């Protein structure tokens, strides 16, 4: 029998407190990894510094394994975890826009917040750009609302898309991550030797 982590009157307060603590912890980890620097993030695209791959893959693994094992031990009810719906074309376009912004700014929203919090001007500019982009999108939403809700699909997970058991997908992603970490080290070592 499974139960939610937080139940009853403390649910909202506990959830907000957990979100703040996790956000501060993740921001601290990003800064300690040097990801508040656009130069470090851009190094990813040139193969000079694959810290982004290592840190983000590590974060993904911690979250994925945490949810997997909490569910296995009956601490977390997977059915009570909110999964947003999938909108195939709008999310693909959004991913392309996100990628273009990351390449042009050298920062993503999370690392931009870290950069701004540590006093970097480029981070502050990107954070302001994010807010302006959200405002403009909100104002223009009625004009492209039909596209915004096109190609709907219910919450769609990787195990569903691959038609594989949850545990098999988790194991495959862990294996993929281990291979990616080894390849990243080899690429960085080779790049250092070429420099």
C-alpha atoms as a printed R data frame, in Angstrom:
    type eleno elety resid chain resno      x      y       z
1   ATOM     1    CA   UNK     A     1  0.000  0.000   0.000
2   ATOM     2    CA   UNK     A     2  1.406  3.390  -0.992
3   ATOM     3    CA   UNK     A     3  0.866  6.797   0.522
4   ATOM     4    CA   UNK     A     4  1.747 10.294  -0.659
5   ATOM     5    CA   UNK     A     5  4.805 11.858   0.941
6   ATOM     6    CA   UNK     A     6  2.809 14.768   2.373
7   ATOM     7    CA   UNK     A     7 -0.865 14.565   3.213
8   ATOM     8    CA   UNK     A     8 -3.529 16.733   4.825
9   ATOM     9    CA   UNK     A     9 -3.227 20.322   6.015
10  ATOM    10    CA   UNK     A    10  0.564 20.366   5.806
11  ATOM    11    CA   UNK     A    11  0.538 19.431   2.120
12  ATOM    12    CA   UNK     A    12  0.766 22.920   0.629
13  ATOM    13    CA   UNK     A    13  3.203 24.342   3.172
14  ATOM    14    CA   UNK     A    14  5.353 21.239   3.110
15  ATOM    15    CA   UNK     A    15  5.374 21.132  -0.677
16  ATOM    16    CA   UNK     A    16  6.364 24.792  -0.931
17  ATOM    17    CA   UNK     A    17  9.096 24.384   1.685
18  ATOM    18    CA   UNK     A    18 10.425 21.311  -0.129
19  ATOM    19    CA   UNK     A    19 10.361 23.182  -3.457
20  ATOM    20    CA   UNK     A    20 12.328 26.107  -2.003
21  ATOM    21    CA   UNK     A    21 14.898 23.829  -0.357
22  ATOM    22    CA   UNK     A    22 15.319 21.737  -3.495
23  ATOM    23    CA   UNK     A    23 15.564 24.862  -5.674
24  ATOM    24    CA   UNK     A    24 18.210 26.460  -3.472
25  ATOM    25    CA   UNK     A    25 20.121 23.188  -3.311
26  ATOM    26    CA   UNK     A    26 19.993 22.732  -7.080
27  ATOM    27    CA   UNK     A    27 21.043 26.353  -7.658
28  ATOM    28    CA   UNK     A    28 23.949 25.895  -5.245
29  ATOM    29    CA   UNK     A    29 25.010 22.720  -7.075
30  ATOM    30    CA   UNK     A    30 24.822 24.501 -10.442
31  ATOM    31    CA   UNK     A    31 26.977 27.374  -9.158
32  ATOM    32    CA   UNK     A    32 29.508 25.015  -7.557
33  ATOM    33    CA   UNK     A    33 29.744 23.163 -10.883
34  ATOM    34    CA   UNK     A    34 30.485 26.486 -12.599
35  ATOM    35    CA   UNK     A    35 27.280 26.475 -14.623
36  ATOM    36    CA   UNK     A    36 26.513 30.113 -13.858
37  ATOM    37    CA   UNK     A    37 29.135 30.950 -16.503
38  ATOM    38    CA   UNK     A    38 27.994 31.183 -20.109
39  ATOM    39    CA   UNK     A    39 31.535 30.324 -21.237
40  ATOM    40    CA   UNK     A    40 31.346 26.993 -19.425
41  ATOM    41    CA   UNK     A    41 27.963 26.189 -20.965
42  ATOM    42    CA   UNK     A    42 29.111 27.140 -24.464
43  ATOM    43    CA   UNK     A    43 32.127 24.848 -23.997
44  ATOM    44    CA   UNK     A    44 29.603 22.002 -24.215
45  ATOM    45    CA   UNK     A    45 28.902 22.772 -27.876
46  ATOM    46    CA   UNK     A    46 32.608 22.751 -28.748
47  ATOM    47    CA   UNK     A    47 33.373 19.555 -26.814
48  ATOM    48    CA   UNK     A    48 35.862 21.399 -24.575
49  ATOM    49    CA   UNK     A    49 33.927 21.080 -21.337
50  ATOM    50    CA   UNK     A    50 31.124 18.567 -20.896
51  ATOM    51    CA   UNK     A    51 30.296 19.550 -17.307
52  ATOM    52    CA   UNK     A    52 26.732 20.428 -18.364
53  ATOM    53    CA   UNK     A    53 26.123 16.895 -19.620
54  ATOM    54    CA   UNK     A    54 27.580 15.401 -16.437
55  ATOM    55    CA   UNK     A    55 25.726 17.662 -13.993
56  ATOM    56    CA   UNK     A    56 22.348 17.539 -15.748
57  ATOM    57    CA   UNK     A    57 22.531 13.782 -16.363
58  ATOM    58    CA   UNK     A    58 23.434 13.343 -12.679
59  ATOM    59    CA   UNK     A    59 20.422 15.444 -11.641
60  ATOM    60    CA   UNK     A    60 18.162 13.439 -13.933
61  ATOM    61    CA   UNK     A    61 19.484 10.170 -12.502
62  ATOM    62    CA   UNK     A    62 19.017 11.294  -8.889
63  ATOM    63    CA   UNK     A    63 15.419 12.367  -9.556
64  ATOM    64    CA   UNK     A    64 14.571  9.299 -11.625
65  ATOM    65    CA   UNK     A    65 16.113  6.796  -9.209
66  ATOM    66    CA   UNK     A    66 14.604  8.631  -6.236
67  ATOM    67    CA   UNK     A    67 11.094  8.404  -7.685
68  ATOM    68    CA   UNK     A    68 11.639  4.808  -8.802
69  ATOM    69    CA   UNK     A    69 12.846  3.541  -5.415
70  ATOM    70    CA   UNK     A    70 10.390  5.612  -3.369
71  ATOM    71    CA   UNK     A    71  7.603  4.036  -5.428
72  ATOM    72    CA   UNK     A    72  9.110  0.553  -5.066
73  ATOM    73    CA   UNK     A    73  9.270  0.917  -1.270
74  ATOM    74    CA   UNK     A    74  5.684  2.196  -1.132
75  ATOM    75    CA   UNK     A    75  6.593  5.680   0.102
76  ATOM    76    CA   UNK     A    76  5.396  7.428  -3.062
77  ATOM    77    CA   UNK     A    77  2.259  6.658  -5.031
78  ATOM    78    CA   UNK     A    78  3.254  7.117  -8.680
79  ATOM    79    CA   UNK     A    79 -0.369  7.744  -9.636
80  ATOM    80    CA   UNK     A    80 -0.420 10.826  -7.407
81  ATOM    81    CA   UNK     A    81  2.598 12.405  -9.139
82  ATOM    82    CA   UNK     A    82  1.428 15.118 -11.534
83  ATOM    83    CA   UNK     A    83  2.473 14.612 -15.144
84  ATOM    84    CA   UNK     A    84  1.633 17.386 -17.602
85  ATOM    85    CA   UNK     A    85 -0.114 16.503 -20.832
86  ATOM    86    CA   UNK     A    86  1.936 16.147 -23.994
87  ATOM    87    CA   UNK     A    87  1.301 18.481 -26.938
88  ATOM    88    CA   UNK     A    88  3.627 17.118 -29.615
89  ATOM    89    CA   UNK     A    89  4.052 19.994 -32.114
90  ATOM    90    CA   UNK     A    90  3.876 22.888 -29.634
91  ATOM    91    CA   UNK     A    91  6.454 21.173 -27.408
92  ATOM    92    CA   UNK     A    92  8.741 20.443 -30.374
93  ATOM    93    CA   UNK     A    93  8.594 24.101 -31.419
94  ATOM    94    CA   UNK     A    94  9.181 25.118 -27.803
95  ATOM    95    CA   UNK     A    95 12.223 22.827 -27.646
96  ATOM    96    CA   UNK     A    96 13.642 24.432 -30.794
97  ATOM    97    CA   UNK     A    97 13.110 27.916 -29.347
98  ATOM    98    CA   UNK     A    98 14.670 26.835 -26.054
99  ATOM    99    CA   UNK     A    99 17.689 25.415 -27.906
100 ATOM   100    CA   UNK     A   100 18.091 28.576 -29.995
101 ATOM   101    CA   UNK     A   101 17.949 30.684 -26.833
102 ATOM   102    CA   UNK     A   102 20.477 28.473 -25.078
103 ATOM   103    CA   UNK     A   103 22.889 28.665 -27.996
104 ATOM   104    CA   UNK     A   104 22.545 32.429 -28.464
105 ATOM   105    CA   UNK     A   105 22.590 33.383 -24.755
106 ATOM   106    CA   UNK     A   106 24.863 30.624 -23.495
107 ATOM   107    CA   UNK     A   107 22.508 30.169 -20.526
108 ATOM   108    CA   UNK     A   108 19.301 28.273 -19.880
109 ATOM   109    CA   UNK     A   109 16.648 29.569 -17.446
110 ATOM   110    CA   UNK     A   110 18.135 27.745 -14.447
111 ATOM   111    CA   UNK     A   111 21.719 28.731 -15.101
112 ATOM   112    CA   UNK     A   112 20.605 32.292 -15.962
113 ATOM   113    CA   UNK     A   113 19.044 32.567 -12.486
114 ATOM   114    CA   UNK     A   114 22.268 31.253 -10.955
115 ATOM   115    CA   UNK     A   115 24.328 33.736 -12.988
116 ATOM   116    CA   UNK     A   116 22.030 36.653 -12.030
117 ATOM   117    CA   UNK     A   117 22.076 35.653  -8.348
118 ATOM   118    CA   UNK     A   118 25.872 35.739  -8.371
119 ATOM   119    CA   UNK     A   119 25.954 39.201  -9.977
120 ATOM   120    CA   UNK     A   120 26.706 38.342 -13.592
121 ATOM   121    CA   UNK     A   121 25.240 40.902 -15.975
122 ATOM   122    CA   UNK     A   122 24.654 38.373 -18.771
123 ATOM   123    CA   UNK     A   123 22.546 36.282 -16.385
124 ATOM   124    CA   UNK     A   124 20.466 39.301 -15.408
125 ATOM   125    CA   UNK     A   125 19.873 40.171 -19.073
126 ATOM   126    CA   UNK     A   126 18.775 36.603 -19.861
127 ATOM   127    CA   UNK     A   127 16.415 36.522 -16.839
128 ATOM   128    CA   UNK     A   128 14.881 39.826 -17.970
129 ATOM   129    CA   UNK     A   129 14.576 38.397 -21.487
130 ATOM   130    CA   UNK     A   130 12.764 35.355 -20.093
131 ATOM   131    CA   UNK     A   131 10.226 37.564 -18.321
132 ATOM   132    CA   UNK     A   132  9.719 39.737 -21.407
133 ATOM   133    CA   UNK     A   133  9.280 36.575 -23.510
134 ATOM   134    CA   UNK     A   134  6.673 35.218 -21.089
135 ATOM   135    CA   UNK     A   135  4.814 38.538 -21.106
136 ATOM   136    CA   UNK     A   136  4.813 38.785 -24.911
137 ATOM   137    CA   UNK     A   137  3.748 35.130 -25.222
138 ATOM   138    CA   UNK     A   138  0.898 35.715 -22.779
139 ATOM   139    CA   UNK     A   139 -0.263 38.764 -24.712
140 ATOM   140    CA   UNK     A   140 -0.075 37.020 -28.086
141 ATOM   141    CA   UNK     A   141 -1.456 33.675 -26.902
142 ATOM   142    CA   UNK     A   142 -4.984 34.270 -28.296
143 ATOM   143    CA   UNK     A   143 -3.462 34.587 -31.788
144 ATOM   144    CA   UNK     A   144 -1.846 31.169 -31.741
145 ATOM   145    CA   UNK     A   145 -3.999 29.380 -29.167
146 ATOM   146    CA   UNK     A   146 -5.167 26.850 -31.775
147 ATOM   147    CA   UNK     A   147 -1.576 25.747 -32.376
148 ATOM   148    CA   UNK     A   148 -0.867 25.824 -28.631
149 ATOM   149    CA   UNK     A   149 -3.391 23.020 -28.051
150 ATOM   150    CA   UNK     A   150 -2.767 21.088 -31.280
151 ATOM   151    CA   UNK     A   151 -1.619 17.445 -31.389
152 ATOM   152    CA   UNK     A   152 -2.795 16.712 -27.838
153 ATOM   153    CA   UNK     A   153 -1.845 13.584 -26.042
154 ATOM   154    CA   UNK     A   154 -2.356 12.606 -22.436
155 ATOM   155    CA   UNK     A   155  0.674 12.523 -20.149
156 ATOM   156    CA   UNK     A   156  3.149 10.448 -22.119
157 ATOM   157    CA   UNK     A   157  6.123  8.830 -20.427
158 ATOM   158    CA   UNK     A   158  9.180  7.175 -21.914
159 ATOM   159    CA   UNK     A   159  8.108  3.680 -20.782
160 ATOM   160    CA   UNK     A   160  4.765  4.239 -22.553
161 ATOM   161    CA   UNK     A   161  6.428  5.566 -25.700
162 ATOM   162    CA   UNK     A   162  8.854  2.624 -25.829
163 ATOM   163    CA   UNK     A   163  6.243  0.117 -24.613
164 ATOM   164    CA   UNK     A   164  8.701 -1.192 -22.020
165 ATOM   165    CA   UNK     A   165  8.411 -1.779 -18.270
166 ATOM   166    CA   UNK     A   166  9.341  1.156 -16.053
167 ATOM   167    CA   UNK     A   167 12.253 -0.698 -14.422
168 ATOM   168    CA   UNK     A   168 13.754 -1.649 -17.807
169 ATOM   169    CA   UNK     A   169 13.690  2.011 -18.944
170 ATOM   170    CA   UNK     A   170 15.284  3.130 -15.651
171 ATOM   171    CA   UNK     A   171 18.065  0.537 -16.018
172 ATOM   172    CA   UNK     A   172 18.634  1.529 -19.664
173 ATOM   173    CA   UNK     A   173 18.918  5.226 -18.769
174 ATOM   174    CA   UNK     A   174 21.397  4.453 -15.962
175 ATOM   175    CA   UNK     A   175 23.481  2.418 -18.427
176 ATOM   176    CA   UNK     A   176 23.244  5.203 -21.025
177 ATOM   177    CA   UNK     A   177 24.384  7.730 -18.407
178 ATOM   178    CA   UNK     A   178 27.404  5.625 -17.432
179 ATOM   179    CA   UNK     A   179 28.421  5.327 -21.082
180 ATOM   180    CA   UNK     A   180 27.863  9.085 -21.583
181 ATOM   181    CA   UNK     A   181 30.082  9.899 -18.579
182 ATOM   182    CA   UNK     A   182 32.913  7.718 -19.925
183 ATOM   183    CA   UNK     A   183 32.601  9.179 -23.440
184 ATOM   184    CA   UNK     A   184 32.512 12.732 -22.011
185 ATOM   185    CA   UNK     A   185 35.759 12.105 -20.118
186 ATOM   186    CA   UNK     A   186 37.412 10.726 -23.260
187 ATOM   187    CA   UNK     A   187 36.250 13.703 -25.363
188 ATOM   188    CA   UNK     A   188 37.459 16.220 -22.767
189 ATOM   189    CA   UNK     A   189 40.822 14.452 -22.420
190 ATOM   190    CA   UNK     A   190 41.292 14.425 -26.195
191 ATOM   191    CA   UNK     A   191 40.324 18.093 -26.425
192 ATOM   192    CA   UNK     A   192 42.877 19.003 -23.709
193 ATOM   193    CA   UNK     A   193 45.596 17.120 -25.606
194 ATOM   194    CA   UNK     A   194 44.757 18.986 -28.834
195 ATOM   195    CA   UNK     A   195 44.911 22.415 -27.135
